[in-house]
Amino acid sequence: MANEDWTKAEAYWREHHAKQPYADKNLSYDDYVSAYRIGHEAALKYSGKEFEEVEDDIALNYEKGRPEEPLPWDTVRPAVKAEWDRVAGILSPRDSDRGIRSGF
């Protein structure tokens, strides 16, 4: 999934965002889109590293490139991490609809 383009990732999150436990019901997907994009770009840029190793850099990139009315990092961090994990092929326990873990 690492080579997946942003267009496909955006379509995925547009469909699945509202079902995520971190999705604020008072906010829309559009409020989180920059966070998902940062997560996507970071997963490709820092491939092979753990999210926590580069989180400070990712947060800084989010702060620099965020929209006019941004959500704070603490609010969007789960969305950034979710896209990072999705690109990296990591399934979390809450993602039962995304497939079955195999090879363990």
N, C-alpha and C positions, 0 to 999 in steps of 0.2 A: 504494500500500500504506500510505501515511501515515495513512489514516483507519481502518485495520484495528483492531478492538478487541482488548483483551488476551486475551479468551477464545480467539480464533482463534490468536493468537501463542503462547499457552501450549500449545495442542494441537499446534501445529507443533513446538515445542521438545521436548515430551514424547516425540514420535515420533523426532525427529532428534538429540537431544542426545548420545546414546551414540556416534554416528558422528563427532562433532567431534574434531579432533586435540587440543584442549585438555581434553576430558572425561576426568577422572581415573577410571580403572576401579574404584577403591575408593570412589567417591562416586556418589550417585544424582542423577537429575534434580532431585529435591527439594532437594538441597544447593545447586543453582545457580538455582533458580526466582526468588529475589529479585534476582539479578543480571540475568536476562533481563527481569524486570519493570522494573527501573531503566533498562535500555537502551531498552526500549520507550517508557517515559514521557519519557526524555531526548530521544529522537529526535523526538518530537512537540513537546516544549517548545522545543527548540533547532533546529527545522527551518530549513534553509538555512545552518547553520553546520557547520564541520568538527568531527569528534569531538575532535580534539586541542585545538581552541580552548576547549572547555568541559569537558575531561576532569577538571580539578580540581574543578569544581562537581559533576560526576556522581559522582566518587569520594566527595566529602563527603556527598552525598545517600545513597549506598550505605551509608556508615559510620553515618549517622544512622538509617536505616530498616532496617538489616539485622536478621536474626533473632537469637535468643539465642545460638546456636552458629554464628557467621558464618565464612565463608571469607574470608581476607584479600583485599584489593583486587587484588594482583598475581596471585592465583589466578583471580579471577572476571573480570578485565578483558577477556580474550578473549571471554567469553560476553556481557558487556555490549556490547562492540563488534560482535559478530556480530548481535545483535538490532537495534542501531542501524543497521547496514548493511542488514539485511533490511527494516526499516521504510522506510529511505531509498531502497530499490531498488538498492542497490549489491551487485553479485555479486563475490565473491572468486574467485580461480582454483581454490580447493578446493571450490567449490560447483557443480560441473558438473551435478549433478542438479537444480538449481534453475532452469534455463533457459539460454537462449542470449543473449548480449549482442548487441544490434542497434543500428543507428543510428550506428555509428562510422565 
